[in-house]
Amino acid sequence: MRVIVDKELCIGAGQCVVTAPDVFDQDDDGIVELLTDSPAEGDRDAVKEAEHVCPARVISVEN
């Protein structure tokens, strides 16, 4: 799995951080920070959920 985020379009809602805190964080301005673009298999469900709940749709997951 590979995770891609578009920081330019992030609105700072933080749903990704709540859903998958081992993969996502936010910078001082609230913009998404990707902690790893290749998360562990155990994070798959959380990452897919983060992709789904992101209101700005800035997260994409490639299998």
mmJSON file of the N, C-alpha and C atoms, coordinates in Angstrom:
{"data_MODEL":{"atom_site":{
"group_PDB":["ATOM","ATOM","ATOM","ATOM","ATOM","ATOM","ATOM","ATOM","ATOM","ATOM","ATOM","ATOM","ATOM","ATOM","ATOM","ATOM","ATOM","ATOM","ATOM","ATOM","ATOM","ATOM","ATOM","ATOM","ATOM","ATOM","ATOM","ATOM","ATOM","ATOM","ATOM","ATOM","ATOM","ATOM","ATOM","ATOM","ATOM","ATOM","ATOM","ATOM","ATOM","ATOM","ATOM","ATOM","ATOM","ATOM","ATOM","ATOM","ATOM","ATOM","ATOM","ATOM","ATOM","ATOM","ATOM","ATOM","ATOM","ATOM","ATOM","ATOM","ATOM","ATOM","ATOM","ATOM","ATOM","ATOM","ATOM","ATOM","ATOM","ATOM","ATOM","ATOM","ATOM","ATOM","ATOM","ATOM","ATOM","ATOM","ATOM","ATOM","ATOM","ATOM","ATOM","ATOM","ATOM","ATOM","ATOM","ATOM","ATOM","ATOM","ATOM","ATOM","ATOM","ATOM","ATOM","ATOM","ATOM","ATOM","ATOM","ATOM","ATOM","ATOM","ATOM","ATOM","ATOM","ATOM","ATOM","ATOM","ATOM","ATOM","ATOM","ATOM","ATOM","ATOM","ATOM","ATOM","ATOM","ATOM","ATOM","ATOM","ATOM","ATOM","ATOM","ATOM","ATOM","ATOM","ATOM","ATOM","ATOM","ATOM","ATOM","ATOM","ATOM","ATOM","ATOM","ATOM","ATOM","ATOM","ATOM","ATOM","ATOM","ATOM","ATOM","ATOM","ATOM","ATOM","ATOM","ATOM","ATOM","ATOM","ATOM","ATOM","ATOM","ATOM","ATOM","ATOM","ATOM","ATOM","ATOM","ATOM","ATOM","ATOM","ATOM","ATOM","ATOM","ATOM","ATOM","ATOM","ATOM","ATOM","ATOM","ATOM","ATOM","ATOM","ATOM","ATOM","ATOM","ATOM","ATOM","ATOM","ATOM","ATOM","ATOM","ATOM","ATOM","ATOM","ATOM","ATOM","ATOM"],
"id":[1,2,3,4,5,6,7,8,9,10,11,12,13,14,15,16,17,18,19,20,21,22,23,24,25,26,27,28,29,30,31,32,33,34,35,36,37,38,39,40,41,42,43,44,45,46,47,48,49,50,51,52,53,54,55,56,57,58,59,60,61,62,63,64,65,66,67,68,69,70,71,72,73,74,75,76,77,78,79,80,81,82,83,84,85,86,87,88,89,90,91,92,93,94,95,96,97,98,99,100,101,102,103,104,105,106,107,108,109,110,111,112,113,114,115,116,117,118,119,120,121,122,123,124,125,126,127,128,129,130,131,132,133,134,135,136,137,138,139,140,141,142,143,144,145,146,147,148,149,150,151,152,153,154,155,156,157,158,159,160,161,162,163,164,165,166,167,168,169,170,171,172,173,174,175,176,177,178,179,180,181,182,183,184,185,186,187,188,189],
"type_symbol":["N","C","C","N","C","C","N","C","C","N","C","C","N","C","C","N","C","C","N","C","C","N","C","C","N","C","C","N","C","C","N","C","C","N","C","C","N","C","C","N","C","C","N","C","C","N","C","C","N","C","C","N","C","C","N","C","C","N","C","C","N","C","C","N","C","C","N","C","C","N","C","C","N","C","C","N","C","C","N","C","C","N","C","C","N","C","C","N","C","C","N","C","C","N","C","C","N","C","C","N","C","C","N","C","C","N","C","C","N","C","C","N","C","C","N","C","C","N","C","C","N","C","C","N","C","C","N","C","C","N","C","C","N","C","C","N","C","C","N","C","C","N","C","C","N","C","C","N","C","C","N","C","C","N","C","C","N","C","C","N","C","C","N","C","C","N","C","C","N","C","C","N","C","C","N","C","C","N","C","C","N","C","C","N","C","C","N","C","C"],
"label_atom_id":["N","CA","C","N","CA","C","N","CA","C","N","CA","C","N","CA","C","N","CA","C","N","CA","C","N","CA","C","N","CA","C","N","CA","C","N","CA","C","N","CA","C","N","CA","C","N","CA","C","N","CA","C","N","CA","C","N","CA","C","N","CA","C","N","CA","C","N","CA","C","N","CA","C","N","CA","C","N","CA","C","N","CA","C","N","CA","C","N","CA","C","N","CA","C","N","CA","C","N","CA","C","N","CA","C","N","CA","C","N","CA","C","N","CA","C","N","CA","C","N","CA","C","N","CA","C","N","CA","C","N","CA","C","N","CA","C","N","CA","C","N","CA","C","N","CA","C","N","CA","C","N","CA","C","N","CA","C","N","CA","C","N","CA","C","N","CA","C","N","CA","C","N","CA","C","N","CA","C","N","CA","C","N","CA","C","N","CA","C","N","CA","C","N","CA","C","N","CA","C","N","CA","C","N","CA","C","N","CA","C","N","CA","C","N","CA","C","N","CA","C"],
"label_alt_id":[null,null,null,null,null,null,null,null,null,null,null,null,null,null,null,null,null,null,null,null,null,null,null,null,null,null,null,null,null,null,null,null,null,null,null,null,null,null,null,null,null,null,null,null,null,null,null,null,null,null,null,null,null,null,null,null,null,null,null,null,null,null,null,null,null,null,null,null,null,null,null,null,null,null,null,null,null,null,null,null,null,null,null,null,null,null,null,null,null,null,null,null,null,null,null,null,null,null,null,null,null,null,null,null,null,null,null,null,null,null,null,null,null,null,null,null,null,null,null,null,null,null,null,null,null,null,null,null,null,null,null,null,null,null,null,null,null,null,null,null,null,null,null,null,null,null,null,null,null,null,null,null,null,null,null,null,null,null,null,null,null,null,null,null,null,null,null,null,null,null,null,null,null,null,null,null,null,null,null,null,null,null,null,null,null,null,null,null,null],
"label_comp_id":["MET","MET","MET","ARG","ARG","ARG","VAL","VAL","VAL","ILE","ILE","ILE","VAL","VAL","VAL","ASP","ASP","ASP","LYS","LYS","LYS","GLU","GLU","GLU","LEU","LEU","LEU","CYS","CYS","CYS","ILE","ILE","ILE","GLY","GLY","GLY","ALA","ALA","ALA","GLY","GLY","GLY","GLN","GLN","GLN","CYS","CYS","CYS","VAL","VAL","VAL","VAL","VAL","VAL","THR","THR","THR","ALA","ALA","ALA","PRO","PRO","PRO","ASP","ASP","ASP","VAL","VAL","VAL","PHE","PHE","PHE","ASP","ASP","ASP","GLN","GLN","GLN","ASP","ASP","ASP","ASP","ASP","ASP","ASP","ASP","ASP","GLY","GLY","GLY","ILE","ILE","ILE","VAL","VAL","VAL","GLU","GLU","GLU","LEU","LEU","LEU","LEU","LEU","LEU","THR","THR","THR","ASP","ASP","ASP","SER","SER","SER","PRO","PRO","PRO","ALA","ALA","ALA","GLU","GLU","GLU","GLY","GLY","GLY","ASP","ASP","ASP","ARG","ARG","ARG","ASP","ASP","ASP","ALA","ALA","ALA","VAL","VAL","VAL","LYS","LYS","LYS","GLU","GLU","GLU","ALA","ALA","ALA","GLU","GLU","GLU","HIS","HIS","HIS","VAL","VAL","VAL","CYS","CYS","CYS","PRO","PRO","PRO","ALA","ALA","ALA","ARG","ARG","ARG","VAL","VAL","VAL","ILE","ILE","ILE","SER","SER","SER","VAL","VAL","VAL","GLU","GLU","GLU","ASN","ASN","ASN"],
"label_asym_id":["A","A","A","A","A","A","A","A","A","A","A","A","A","A","A","A","A","A","A","A","A","A","A","A","A","A","A","A","A","A","A","A","A","A","A","A","A","A","A","A","A","A","A","A","A","A","A","A","A","A","A","A","A","A","A","A","A","A","A","A","A","A","A","A","A","A","A","A","A","A","A","A","A","A","A","A","A","A","A","A","A","A","A","A","A","A","A","A","A","A","A","A","A","A","A","A","A","A","A","A","A","A","A","A","A","A","A","A","A","A","A","A","A","A","A","A","A","A","A","A","A","A","A","A","A","A","A","A","A","A","A","A","A","A","A","A","A","A","A","A","A","A","A","A","A","A","A","A","A","A","A","A","A","A","A","A","A","A","A","A","A","A","A","A","A","A","A","A","A","A","A","A","A","A","A","A","A","A","A","A","A","A","A","A","A","A","A","A","A"],
"label_entity_id":["1","1","1","1","1","1","1","1","1","1","1","1","1","1","1","1","1","1","1","1","1","1","1","1","1","1","1","1","1","1","1","1","1","1","1","1","1","1","1","1","1","1","1","1","1","1","1","1","1","1","1","1","1","1","1","1","1","1","1","1","1","1","1","1","1","1","1","1","1","1","1","1","1","1","1","1","1","1","1","1","1","1","1","1","1","1","1","1","1","1","1","1","1","1","1","1","1","1","1","1","1","1","1","1","1","1","1","1","1","1","1","1","1","1","1","1","1","1","1","1","1","1","1","1","1","1","1","1","1","1","1","1","1","1","1","1","1","1","1","1","1","1","1","1","1","1","1","1","1","1","1","1","1","1","1","1","1","1","1","1","1","1","1","1","1","1","1","1","1","1","1","1","1","1","1","1","1","1","1","1","1","1","1","1","1","1","1","1","1"],
"label_seq_id":[1,1,1,2,2,2,3,3,3,4,4,4,5,5,5,6,6,6,7,7,7,8,8,8,9,9,9,10,10,10,11,11,11,12,12,12,13,13,13,14,14,14,15,15,15,16,16,16,17,17,17,18,18,18,19,19,19,20,20,20,21,21,21,22,22,22,23,23,23,24,24,24,25,25,25,26,26,26,27,27,27,28,28,28,29,29,29,30,30,30,31,31,31,32,32,32,33,33,33,34,34,34,35,35,35,36,36,36,37,37,37,38,38,38,39,39,39,40,40,40,41,41,41,42,42,42,43,43,43,44,44,44,45,45,45,46,46,46,47,47,47,48,48,48,49,49,49,50,50,50,51,51,51,52,52,52,53,53,53,54,54,54,55,55,55,56,56,56,57,57,57,58,58,58,59,59,59,60,60,60,61,61,61,62,62,62,63,63,63],
"pdbx_PDB_ins_code":[null,null,null,null,null,null,null,null,null,null,null,null,null,null,null,null,null,null,null,null,null,null,null,null,null,null,null,null,null,null,null,null,null,null,null,null,null,null,null,null,null,null,null,null,null,null,null,null,null,null,null,null,null,null,null,null,null,null,null,null,null,null,null,null,null,null,null,null,null,null,null,null,null,null,null,null,null,null,null,null,null,null,null,null,null,null,null,null,null,null,null,null,null,null,null,null,null,null,null,null,null,null,null,null,null,null,null,null,null,null,null,null,null,null,null,null,null,null,null,null,null,null,null,null,null,null,null,null,null,null,null,null,null,null,null,null,null,null,null,null,null,null,null,null,null,null,null,null,null,null,null,null,null,null,null,null,null,null,null,null,null,null,null,null,null,null,null,null,null,null,null,null,null,null,null,null,null,null,null,null,null,null,null,null,null,null,null,null,null],
"Cartn_x":[0.831,0.0,0.887,0.46,1.174,0.156,0.48,-0.417,0.133,-0.753,-0.386,-1.346,-0.82,-1.663,-1.352,-2.376,-2.214,-2.311,-1.171,-1.129,-1.692,-1.609,-2.104,-3.613,-4.335,-5.794,-6.326,-5.439,-5.853,-6.514,-7.65,-8.354,-8.147,-7.377,-7.021,-8.11,-9.006,-10.093,-9.575,-8.473,-7.847,-8.461,-9.422,-10.059,-9.061,-8.079,-7.073,-6.256,-5.925,-5.121,-5.903,-7.172,-8.028,-8.179,-8.306,-8.565,-7.318,-6.198,-4.957,-3.763,-3.639,-2.582,-1.16,-1.005,0.328,0.808,-0.107,0.214,0.149,-0.774,-0.989,-0.77,-0.318,-0.199,-0.564,-0.541,-0.789,0.349,0.705,1.741,1.136,1.899,1.446,0.266,0.086,-1.031,-2.239,-2.126,-3.228,-3.245,-2.237,-2.167,-1.601,-2.149,-1.766,-0.266,0.301,1.682,1.629,2.234,2.283,3.498,3.267,4.365,5.075,4.346,4.927,4.051,4.664,3.859,3.657,4.28,4.115,3.778,2.544,2.171,2.157,2.228,2.195,0.844,0.846,-0.375,-1.472,-1.095,-2.053,-2.761,-2.23,-2.847,-3.76,-3.867,-4.619,-6.047,-6.79,-8.191,-8.314,-7.449,-7.492,-7.153,-6.19,-5.801,-6.933,-7.554,-8.683,-9.839,-10.068,-11.106,-10.747,-9.491,-9.047,-9.269,-8.98,-9.226,-10.714,-11.552,-13.001,-13.561,-13.063,-13.638,-13.031,-11.985,-11.359,-12.338,-12.763,-13.744,-13.204,-11.903,-11.302,-10.831,-10.916,-10.504,-9.06,-8.167,-6.754,-5.908,-6.516,-5.777,-6.137,-5.123,-5.368,-4.481,-5.043,-4.347,-4.219,-2.992,-2.727,-2.369,-2.937,-2.664,-1.399],
"Cartn_y":[-1.168,0.0,1.247,2.23,3.51,4.623,5.566,6.674,7.959,8.734,10.022,11.069,12.232,13.332,14.583,15.378,16.649,17.754,18.167,19.17,20.507,20.796,22.069,22.207,21.092,21.117,20.813,20.467,20.12,21.324,21.075,22.139,22.055,21.08,20.985,20.453,19.642,19.09,18.12,17.434,16.553,15.176,14.841,13.528,12.398,12.642,11.621,11.3,12.321,12.138,11.358,11.672,10.965,9.506,9.268,7.924,7.054,7.626,6.857,7.654,7.788,8.627,8.11,6.846,6.323,6.685,7.188,7.484,8.983,9.69,11.107,11.966,13.19,14.195,15.527,16.605,17.929,18.849,19.772,20.746,21.873,22.881,23.98,24.749,24.664,25.331,24.411,23.174,22.222,21.418,21.586,20.885,19.48,18.538,17.137,16.941,16.092,15.637,14.118,13.567,12.123,11.586,10.757,10.201,9.083,8.345,7.303,7.12,6.976,6.746,5.254,4.414,2.958,2.391,2.592,2.135,0.622,0.168,-1.261,-1.846,-3.107,-3.797,-3.647,-3.607,-3.459,-2.11,-1.133,0.188,0.331,-0.713,-0.646,-0.147,-0.741,-0.36,1.091,1.519,2.891,3.885,3.555,4.438,4.54,3.43,3.444,4.262,4.163,4.953,6.441,6.775,8.171,8.729,7.933,8.341,8.644,7.81,7.949,9.165,9.454,10.525,11.902,11.976,13.267,14.151,15.281,16.12,16.799,16.989,17.633,16.62,15.34,14.249,14.409,14.69,14.897,13.641,12.561,11.321,10.317,9.704,8.605,7.43,6.251,5.013,4.131,3.741,2.796,1.455,0.406,-0.942,-1.521],
"Cartn_z":[0.0,0.0,0.0,-0.786,-0.837,-0.634,0.229,0.55,-0.05,-0.642,-1.232,-0.67,-0.294,0.162,-0.662,-0.89,-1.586,-0.542,-0.016,1.041,0.589,-0.698,-1.225,-1.066,-1.085,-0.999,0.398,1.328,2.688,3.364,4.043,4.756,6.266,6.721,8.13,9.044,8.513,9.334,10.392,10.117,11.099,11.239,10.407,10.495,10.237,9.399,9.104,10.355,11.123,12.333,13.381,13.507,14.461,14.055,12.756,12.239,12.162,11.756,11.574,12.101,13.418,13.995,13.791,13.424,13.154,11.75,10.939,9.542,9.246,9.899,9.617,10.856,10.63,11.673,11.024,11.8,11.263,11.659,10.744,11.066,11.906,12.203,13.057,12.463,11.163,10.499,10.327,10.808,10.705,9.42,8.586,7.304,7.514,6.771,6.914,6.71,7.539,7.411,7.314,6.315,6.13,6.869,7.885,8.679,7.938,7.12,6.276,5.051,3.884,2.686,2.422,3.252,3.146,4.522,4.98,6.323,6.445,7.68,7.97,7.564,7.266,6.864,7.923,9.183,10.261,10.268,9.539,9.445,8.232,7.437,6.172,6.369,7.284,7.475,7.926,8.831,9.32,8.21,7.375,6.277,5.258,4.94,4.002,4.575,5.884,6.531,6.479,6.713,6.63,5.228,4.233,2.847,2.651,3.213,3.057,3.806,5.008,5.827,5.561,4.789,4.501,3.714,4.304,3.615,2.359,2.277,1.108,0.065,0.41,-0.5,-0.975,-0.028,-0.378,-0.186,0.303,0.555,-0.521,-1.1,-2.029,-1.632,-1.794,-1.394,-2.619,-2.916,-3.995,-3.379,-3.911,-3.377,-3.885],
"occupancy":[1.0,1.0,1.0,1.0,1.0,1.0,1.0,1.0,1.0,1.0,1.0,1.0,1.0,1.0,1.0,1.0,1.0,1.0,1.0,1.0,1.0,1.0,1.0,1.0,1.0,1.0,1.0,1.0,1.0,1.0,1.0,1.0,1.0,1.0,1.0,1.0,1.0,1.0,1.0,1.0,1.0,1.0,1.0,1.0,1.0,1.0,1.0,1.0,1.0,1.0,1.0,1.0,1.0,1.0,1.0,1.0,1.0,1.0,1.0,1.0,1.0,1.0,1.0,1.0,1.0,1.0,1.0,1.0,1.0,1.0,1.0,1.0,1.0,1.0,1.0,1.0,1.0,1.0,1.0,1.0,1.0,1.0,1.0,1.0,1.0,1.0,1.0,1.0,1.0,1.0,1.0,1.0,1.0,1.0,1.0,1.0,1.0,1.0,1.0,1.0,1.0,1.0,1.0,1.0,1.0,1.0,1.0,1.0,1.0,1.0,1.0,1.0,1.0,1.0,1.0,1.0,1.0,1.0,1.0,1.0,1.0,1.0,1.0,1.0,1.0,1.0,1.0,1.0,1.0,1.0,1.0,1.0,1.0,1.0,1.0,1.0,1.0,1.0,1.0,1.0,1.0,1.0,1.0,1.0,1.0,1.0,1.0,1.0,1.0,1.0,1.0,1.0,1.0,1.0,1.0,1.0,1.0,1.0,1.0,1.0,1.0,1.0,1.0,1.0,1.0,1.0,1.0,1.0,1.0,1.0,1.0,1.0,1.0,1.0,1.0,1.0,1.0,1.0,1.0,1.0,1.0,1.0,1.0,1.0,1.0,1.0,1.0,1.0,1.0],
"B_iso_or_equiv":[0.0,0.0,0.0,0.0,0.0,0.0,0.0,0.0,0.0,0.0,0.0,0.0,0.0,0.0,0.0,0.0,0.0,0.0,0.0,0.0,0.0,0.0,0.0,0.0,0.0,0.0,0.0,0.0,0.0,0.0,0.0,0.0,0.0,0.0,0.0,0.0,0.0,0.0,0.0,0.0,0.0,0.0,0.0,0.0,0.0,0.0,0.0,0.0,0.0,0.0,0.0,0.0,0.0,0.0,0.0,0.0,0.0,0.0,0.0,0.0,0.0,0.0,0.0,0.0,0.0,0.0,0.0,0.0,0.0,0.0,0.0,0.0,0.0,0.0,0.0,0.0,0.0,0.0,0.0,0.0,0.0,0.0,0.0,0.0,0.0,0.0,0.0,0.0,0.0,0.0,0.0,0.0,0.0,0.0,0.0,0.0,0.0,0.0,0.0,0.0,0.0,0.0,0.0,0.0,0.0,0.0,0.0,0.0,0.0,0.0,0.0,0.0,0.0,0.0,0.0,0.0,0.0,0.0,0.0,0.0,0.0,0.0,0.0,0.0,0.0,0.0,0.0,0.0,0.0,0.0,0.0,0.0,0.0,0.0,0.0,0.0,0.0,0.0,0.0,0.0,0.0,0.0,0.0,0.0,0.0,0.0,0.0,0.0,0.0,0.0,0.0,0.0,0.0,0.0,0.0,0.0,0.0,0.0,0.0,0.0,0.0,0.0,0.0,0.0,0.0,0.0,0.0,0.0,0.0,0.0,0.0,0.0,0.0,0.0,0.0,0.0,0.0,0.0,0.0,0.0,0.0,0.0,0.0,0.0,0.0,0.0,0.0,0.0,0.0],
"pdbx_formal_charge":[null,null,null,null,null,null,null,null,null,null,null,null,null,null,null,null,null,null,null,null,null,null,null,null,null,null,null,null,null,null,null,null,null,null,null,null,null,null,null,null,null,null,null,null,null,null,null,null,null,null,null,null,null,null,null,null,null,null,null,null,null,null,null,null,null,null,null,null,null,null,null,null,null,null,null,null,null,null,null,null,null,null,null,null,null,null,null,null,null,null,null,null,null,null,null,null,null,null,null,null,null,null,null,null,null,null,null,null,null,null,null,null,null,null,null,null,null,null,null,null,null,null,null,null,null,null,null,null,null,null,null,null,null,null,null,null,null,null,null,null,null,null,null,null,null,null,null,null,null,null,null,null,null,null,null,null,null,null,null,null,null,null,null,null,null,null,null,null,null,null,null,null,null,null,null,null,null,null,null,null,null,null,null,null,null,null,null,null,null],
"auth_seq_id":[1,1,1,2,2,2,3,3,3,4,4,4,5,5,5,6,6,6,7,7,7,8,8,8,9,9,9,10,10,10,11,11,11,12,12,12,13,13,13,14,14,14,15,15,15,16,16,16,17,17,17,18,18,18,19,19,19,20,20,20,21,21,21,22,22,22,23,23,23,24,24,24,25,25,25,26,26,26,27,27,27,28,28,28,29,29,29,30,30,30,31,31,31,32,32,32,33,33,33,34,34,34,35,35,35,36,36,36,37,37,37,38,38,38,39,39,39,40,40,40,41,41,41,42,42,42,43,43,43,44,44,44,45,45,45,46,46,46,47,47,47,48,48,48,49,49,49,50,50,50,51,51,51,52,52,52,53,53,53,54,54,54,55,55,55,56,56,56,57,57,57,58,58,58,59,59,59,60,60,60,61,61,61,62,62,62,63,63,63],
"auth_comp_id":["MET","MET","MET","ARG","ARG","ARG","VAL","VAL","VAL","ILE","ILE","ILE","VAL","VAL","VAL","ASP","ASP","ASP","LYS","LYS","LYS","GLU","GLU","GLU","LEU","LEU","LEU","CYS","CYS","CYS","ILE","ILE","ILE","GLY","GLY","GLY","ALA","ALA","ALA","GLY","GLY","GLY","GLN","GLN","GLN","CYS","CYS","CYS","VAL","VAL","VAL","VAL","VAL","VAL","THR","THR","THR","ALA","ALA","ALA","PRO","PRO","PRO","ASP","ASP","ASP","VAL","VAL","VAL","PHE","PHE","PHE","ASP","ASP","ASP","GLN","GLN","GLN","ASP","ASP","ASP","ASP","ASP","ASP","ASP","ASP","ASP","GLY","GLY","GLY","ILE","ILE","ILE","VAL","VAL","VAL","GLU","GLU","GLU","LEU","LEU","LEU","LEU","LEU","LEU","THR","THR","THR","ASP","ASP","ASP","SER","SER","SER","PRO","PRO","PRO","ALA","ALA","ALA","GLU","GLU","GLU","GLY","GLY","GLY","ASP","ASP","ASP","ARG","ARG","ARG","ASP","ASP","ASP","ALA","ALA","ALA","VAL","VAL","VAL","LYS","LYS","LYS","GLU","GLU","GLU","ALA","ALA","ALA","GLU","GLU","GLU","HIS","HIS","HIS","VAL","VAL","VAL","CYS","CYS","CYS","PRO","PRO","PRO","ALA","ALA","ALA","ARG","ARG","ARG","VAL","VAL","VAL","ILE","ILE","ILE","SER","SER","SER","VAL","VAL","VAL","GLU","GLU","GLU","ASN","ASN","ASN"],
"auth_asym_id":["A","A","A","A","A","A","A","A","A","A","A","A","A","A","A","A","A","A","A","A","A","A","A","A","A","A","A","A","A","A","A","A","A","A","A","A","A","A","A","A","A","A","A","A","A","A","A","A","A","A","A","A","A","A","A","A","A","A","A","A","A","A","A","A","A","A","A","A","A","A","A","A","A","A","A","A","A","A","A","A","A","A","A","A","A","A","A","A","A","A","A","A","A","A","A","A","A","A","A","A","A","A","A","A","A","A","A","A","A","A","A","A","A","A","A","A","A","A","A","A","A","A","A","A","A","A","A","A","A","A","A","A","A","A","A","A","A","A","A","A","A","A","A","A","A","A","A","A","A","A","A","A","A","A","A","A","A","A","A","A","A","A","A","A","A","A","A","A","A","A","A","A","A","A","A","A","A","A","A","A","A","A","A","A","A","A","A","A","A"],
"auth_atom_id":["N","CA","C","N","CA","C","N","CA","C","N","CA","C","N","CA","C","N","CA","C","N","CA","C","N","CA","C","N","CA","C","N","CA","C","N","CA","C","N","CA","C","N","CA","C","N","CA","C","N","CA","C","N","CA","C","N","CA","C","N","CA","C","N","CA","C","N","CA","C","N","CA","C","N","CA","C","N","CA","C","N","CA","C","N","CA","C","N","CA","C","N","CA","C","N","CA","C","N","CA","C","N","CA","C","N","CA","C","N","CA","C","N","CA","C","N","CA","C","N","CA","C","N","CA","C","N","CA","C","N","CA","C","N","CA","C","N","CA","C","N","CA","C","N","CA","C","N","CA","C","N","CA","C","N","CA","C","N","CA","C","N","CA","C","N","CA","C","N","CA","C","N","CA","C","N","CA","C","N","CA","C","N","CA","C","N","CA","C","N","CA","C","N","CA","C","N","CA","C","N","CA","C","N","CA","C","N","CA","C","N","CA","C","N","CA","C","N","CA","C"],
"pdbx_PDB_model_num":[1,1,1,1,1,1,1,1,1,1,1,1,1,1,1,1,1,1,1,1,1,1,1,1,1,1,1,1,1,1,1,1,1,1,1,1,1,1,1,1,1,1,1,1,1,1,1,1,1,1,1,1,1,1,1,1,1,1,1,1,1,1,1,1,1,1,1,1,1,1,1,1,1,1,1,1,1,1,1,1,1,1,1,1,1,1,1,1,1,1,1,1,1,1,1,1,1,1,1,1,1,1,1,1,1,1,1,1,1,1,1,1,1,1,1,1,1,1,1,1,1,1,1,1,1,1,1,1,1,1,1,1,1,1,1,1,1,1,1,1,1,1,1,1,1,1,1,1,1,1,1,1,1,1,1,1,1,1,1,1,1,1,1,1,1,1,1,1,1,1,1,1,1,1,1,1,1,1,1,1,1,1,1,1,1,1,1,1,1]
}}}
